[in-house]
């Protein structure tokens, strides 16, 4: 598809849920940019829920998205077996695909941009039927695969695959044997602008002591995020300085997130550091970023994490697990680490004890993040679409 451009196009953005995680923030930021810069008409489709969290709703309105389209939760797994259950699965899948094709065709889309694997699966199966010129498989961080017949078919039909870090391509290379010419790495962009807010009032709001060095981890309260590791490392720091730890997530997303939130609160009490920790749920990312002196992200796996980009945008030194996406953002850095309690404790201690080091790291991160702009992202996506289609 030579010379594809977003100018004046109709775009369908397809996400899983109306919850403001990294992928959803990317989708909404992209909607705002495409509407303003390229005069696009943008439709937002959620595949698993149309009930937005408050923070999602507010961010969506700010990005010019006033309506969420939802056509029922998909049933899209057909196993490689002959059974009555599998026949029922096939019937449900075909019924869902027929319905969503009929509805999305009414938008007359030029391109469908999915976020995460299930939306990518749907987009690849339907894009030709709804008249779209192009779509792609969009792998972002930790996500699920079904390894079923429909996933295989979708991957055979998708024009190309984009991952935000090299490790996101491994399953396509080694399990699905997708040719290298269809595989691309495209780190996402910083989806927020830096906003300077009143630090003193925010510290009062979040119960952060004055003059404390504030360490923060902004991440979902989910099992693959290692808040417990950070809490244990923090509890072992020896310093005469005031230090404070902040966690931000949304505990009310699910039973899992509430359980995780309650477990780290309980852990802080058992480690005797509860009074030095603020456990925050559902508050503005920008407000918390304004309070931090050090940003941390330790986790099981990442693509290119939005929050690390946001730490860098806000001029923070960053300690992060040395996943490929984090390395791509921060290298070279001595603060890309293994998920080890002692290593994390020592790196925190090093930054707490050395103000000049914190300033140097902050300055370097501010420079590194400049290349991860939405303009550069769209230019790269244009190039990928035109070279791969």
N, C-alpha and C positions, 0 to 999 in steps of 0.2 A: 504494500500500500504506500506507494511513493508519495511524499509530500503531504502526509497527514498533518493537519493542524487542528488545535482545539477551537480556533476562532469560529464563533457563532454555532457551535455544535450543541446537540442535546446529549447530556451525560446522565447516565444512571450510576449512582454510587451505591454499592451493595455491601451492607455490614451485617453482623449477626444480631447484636442487641443494642438498644438505646441506652448504653451505659458509657460513661466517659473514660474509657481506657485509652491506651496509646493508639490503637488502630482507629478507634472512633474519632479521636481528636484529629488524627491525620485526615480522615474522610471529611470532616466538617471544615477544617482549614482549607482543604483542596476545593471544596464547594465554594467557599467565600472567594478564593483567588480566581477560580475559573469564571465565576459570575462577573467579577469586577474587571479582570484583566482581559478575558477573552469573550465576554458577552455570551457566555454559555447559559443554556437553560438546564438546571440541575434538578434531578429527582433523587430522593434518598429512600432506599428500600432496606428494611430490616427483615432478616430471614427467620429470626427466632422470637422476637417480641417487639411490639410497638409501644410498650409502656416505658417512657423515658424516666431516668432519674432526674432529680431537680437540676443537678449540675450539667447533665447532658442537655436538658431543655433550654437552660439559660445560654449555654455555649452555642447551641443550634440556632437560636433566635439571633444571637449576635453575628452568626455567619450567614444569615439570610435564609435559613431553612425553617419554614413554618409548617411543613407537613411531612409526616413519615408514612410511607406506604408499606403495608404489611398484608400478606396474602395467606397467612397460616404457616405454622411451623412445618418445615420440610421433613419428609420421611424418605430418605435417599440412599438406603443401603440395600443392595441386592447381592447376596453371597453366591459363591461358586458352588452351589449345591442344588439338588432337586428335592424339594419338600413343600408341603402345603404352606408352612410358615413363610418360606421364601417366595412362593407365588403371591401370597398376600402382600409381602414387602414390595414386590414388583408392581402390583396393582396400585398400592398407595403412592409409590414413587412416580409412576406414569400419570396418575391423577393430579399430583402436585405439580409436576412439570407442565402439564397441559394448562393448569390454572394460571401459573405464574407467567407462562409464555403469552397467554391471552391478555393478561393485564399489562405486562410490561410493553407489549407491542403497541398499546395505545399511546405510549409516550413517544413513539417513533425515535428511539435512541440511535445516535451515531456510534457511541462507545459505552460499554459497561465496564466500570472499574470496581472490582471486588476487593474486599479486605478480609484476609484470613481464608482458610481452606474450604469451609462449607460454602460461603458465597462464591468462591472461585469455581468450585465444582458446578454450582448452579449456572453461573455465568457462561462457563465453557460449553455446557450442554444446550443452552437456549439462545446464544447470541445470534446465530445465523437465522433462527426461526423468527426472531423479533425484528429483524432488519438491521441489526447493528453491524457496522463495518468491522469492528474489532473488539476483542476483550483480551484478557490474559489471566494466568494463574498468579495470584499475589500472596506469597508466603511471608508471614510476619511473625518471627519469634516462635515461642512455644505454642504448638497447635496440634490438633488431632488428625490422624489419617484413618480411613476405614479399610483401605486395601480391598475394596469390593469391585464388582463389575462396573458400576457407574463411575467410580473414581477413575478406573482404568480408561473407560470411554471418554470421560471429560478430559483427561490428560492427553489422550490421542487427538482430541479435537481442538484443544487450546492452541492458539497461534504461537505463544511463547510463555515462559515462566520467569517471573521476577521475584527475587528474594531480597530482603534488606540486609542480609549478611551471607557470607559464603557458606556457613554451616546450614543455612536454610535450603540449599540446593542438594544436599547429600542424598535424601530419600529419592529424589528424582533421578539422580545420577546412578545410584547403586541398586535401588529396588525397581524403579520403572524404566531404567535404561533410556532416558530421554537424551537425544543428541545434544552435544555441547552448544551447537549453534542456536538452540532454542532456550538456553539458560543465561540469565542475566542477573547481576548483582546491582541493586540500586538502593543505597541507603536513603531513608526518608529525610524530610526536612524538619527544621524547627517550626513547630506548629503554633507557637505563641510569640507575642512580642514582649520584650522586657518592660515591666511596669514598676516604677518606683513608688512604694507606698510608705506610710508612716510606720517605721519600725517599732517605735515605743508603744504605740497603741496596739499593734499586733502582738507584741510580746505580752502585754497585759491580757489580751484576749485568749492567748494560748497558754498562759501561765508559765512563761519563760522568764527566768530571773534576769534582771539588768546585768549587763557586763559579762554574761556567760558566753563562752564559746559554744555555739549551737551546731550540733551534728544532726543531720536529718536523713531519713530514708523515705522517699515518696514511692510507694508501690502498693499494688493490690494486697489485701490481706488473704493471700492464697498460699497453698502449700509449697509452690515452687519458688516463692520469695522467702528469703532467709532472714526475716526480722529477728528470729531467735538468736542466730549467730551474731548479729550486730549487738543485740542486747547483752549477750554473755561477754563479748569483747569489751563493750563499754563499761560493764560492771567491774572489770579488772584494771581499769586505767588508774594510775597513781599520779595525782597532780595537785598542786596547791591552787590552781586556777579554778574558777567556776566553770563547770561544764554542764551541758543539758542536751538531752536526746529527744528528737521529735520523730514520730511516725505519722504518716498521712496515708490513708486509704479510704475505702468505703466499706464499713463493716456490715452494712445492711443489704449488700448485693445478693447474698445467699446465706444459707445455713453454714456453709463452709467458711465464708468470710467472717461471720459472726463468731464462730468457734475459734478461728485463728486469732481474731482480735482479743477475745477473752483469754486465750491461752498465753498471749504475750503479756497481757496485763498481770495475769497470775505469776508468770515467770519473773517479771520485774520485782514483785513482792518477795518472792523466794530468794532473789539475788540481792535484796535490800537496796534497790536503787529506784524504787517506784516514785519517790519524790523528786527524782532528777529526770523524769521522762514525761513527755506530753503525748498522749494517745489521741490522735485527731481523726475524725471520720467525716467525709462528705464536705469538707471545707475547700475553699479556693486554693488551687495549686500556687497561683501567683502570690497569695498572702503568705503561704508557708515559705516559698522561695525567698521572700523578702526578709525572713527571719534567720536564714541559715548562714553559717560560716564554712561548713564542710558538707558536701553531698556524698552519700553512700548508696550504692546499689549492689547487693550481694544476692545471688539467685542461682537456681539450677541451670537455667538456659535463657538466652536472650537472642533476639535478632539485633537490630540497632535500636537500643532503648530510647524512647522519647525522653524519659526523665533525665538520663545522662546528658542529652542535648540541652535540656532545660537548665540543669545545673551549670553547664558551660556557658550558656547564654547569660545567666545571672552572675557570672564571674566568680564561680566557686572552685576551689580545689576539689577533686573528685577521686574517691576510692571506689573501684568497681571490680567485680569478678572478670577474669580475663577471657570472656567469651569473645568470639570473632567480631561481633558488632561493636562491643566496647573497645576492643583493640583498634578497630577502624576509626573510631572517634578520638581516642585519647593517645594513641602511640605517637612518639615515645613517651612512656610514663613509668615511673617507679611505683605508681599506685594502681596498676593493674595486677590483681592478686589471685591466688588460689583461695577457695572457700575454706579457710583455715582460721580458727579462733585466735590463735597466737599471732599469726601474721597480720590479721586485721587489727588486733589490739595494738601491735607495735606501730603500724602505719598511722593509726589514729593518734597515738601518743606522739609520734614524730611531728605531725601537723599541729597538734595542740601546743606543743612545746616551742614551736618555731614559727613566729608570726611572719618573718620574711619569706619563709618557704611557702606559707599559705598565699601570700601576695604574689609570689612568682608563679606558682601553679595556676592561680586564678587568672593572671594576665595571659599565660600561655593558652589556657583553655578558651578564653575569650577570643583569641586570634584563631584557634583551630576551628571553632564552630562557624566562622564566617562563610566557609564554603558550602555549608549545609543549608542553603536558602531554598525557598520554594521555587524561585526563578530557575535556579540551577537544576532542581529536581524535574521541573516540567521540561526544560530543554533536553535533559537526558532521556526522559520518557518519550518525547518526540523522536529522538534519534533511535531509540530502541524500537518503537512502533514502525518507523520507516525502514529500518534495516531488517526487521524480523518478519514483516508481513509480506 
